[in-house]
Amino acid sequence: KLWKLLNDNDMLKKDLKKLCDSFDHSLIYETGSLKAETVAALQNEDFHLEKVSFRPTAENFAYYFYKKLTELGYGVHCVEVYETPNNCAVYEEE
């Protein structure tokens, strides 16, 4: 049982890293929130842009990661997303 728990933990780490990597060192913006010219100018300056369908707040990212991990089959209880070392948003299914 310990091996399965450790293996599941390794898979969770890999899946979570895969979900997070695209957002690392990127400008995250909501679909329709920037003019096409703005997006083009940022791309011309080699900004890494990530478009999401929601306002990119810590609260919404907590929900986003909760849903993604649940869809991958993890029995997630809650997700915390930190904005700063002392400030986080939590999503917990009721």
Contacts in CASP RR format, 6 or more apart in sequence:
PFRMAT RR
TARGET T0000
AUTHOR 0000-0000-0000
METHOD contacts of the structure
MODEL  1
KLWKLLNDNDMLKKDLKKLCDSFDHSLIYETGSLKAETVAALQNEDFHLE
KVSFRPTAENFAYYFYKKLTELGYGVHCVEVYETPNNCAVYEEE
12 69 0 8 1.000
12 74 0 8 1.000
15 69 0 8 1.000
15 72 0 8 1.000
15 74 0 8 1.000
16 65 0 8 1.000
16 69 0 8 1.000
19 65 0 8 1.000
19 68 0 8 1.000
19 69 0 8 1.000
22 50 0 8 1.000
23 50 0 8 1.000
25 48 0 8 1.000
26 47 0 8 1.000
26 48 0 8 1.000
26 49 0 8 1.000
26 50 0 8 1.000
27 42 0 8 1.000
27 47 0 8 1.000
27 48 0 8 1.000
27 49 0 8 1.000
27 50 0 8 1.000
28 50 0 8 1.000
28 51 0 8 1.000
28 52 0 8 1.000
28 56 0 8 1.000
29 49 0 8 1.000
29 50 0 8 1.000
29 51 0 8 1.000
29 52 0 8 1.000
29 56 0 8 1.000
30 51 0 8 1.000
30 52 0 8 1.000
30 53 0 8 1.000
30 54 0 8 1.000
30 55 0 8 1.000
30 56 0 8 1.000
31 51 0 8 1.000
31 52 0 8 1.000
31 53 0 8 1.000
33 55 0 8 1.000
34 42 0 8 1.000
39 49 0 8 1.000
42 49 0 8 1.000
43 49 0 8 1.000
52 64 0 8 1.000
54 60 0 8 1.000
54 64 0 8 1.000
57 89 0 8 1.000
58 81 0 8 1.000
58 82 0 8 1.000
58 83 0 8 1.000
58 87 0 8 1.000
58 88 0 8 1.000
58 89 0 8 1.000
59 81 0 8 1.000
59 89 0 8 1.000
59 91 0 8 1.000
61 81 0 8 1.000
61 89 0 8 1.000
62 79 0 8 1.000
62 80 0 8 1.000
62 81 0 8 1.000
62 89 0 8 1.000
62 90 0 8 1.000
62 91 0 8 1.000
63 79 0 8 1.000
63 91 0 8 1.000
65 79 0 8 1.000
65 81 0 8 1.000
65 91 0 8 1.000
66 76 0 8 1.000
66 78 0 8 1.000
66 79 0 8 1.000
66 91 0 8 1.000
66 93 0 8 1.000
69 75 0 8 1.000
69 76 0 8 1.000
69 79 0 8 1.000
70 76 0 8 1.000
76 93 0 8 1.000
77 92 0 8 1.000
77 93 0 8 1.000
78 90 0 8 1.000
78 91 0 8 1.000
78 92 0 8 1.000
78 93 0 8 1.000
79 90 0 8 1.000
79 91 0 8 1.000
79 92 0 8 1.000
80 88 0 8 1.000
80 89 0 8 1.000
80 90 0 8 1.000
81 88 0 8 1.000
81 89 0 8 1.000
81 90 0 8 1.000
82 88 0 8 1.000
83 89 0 8 1.000
END
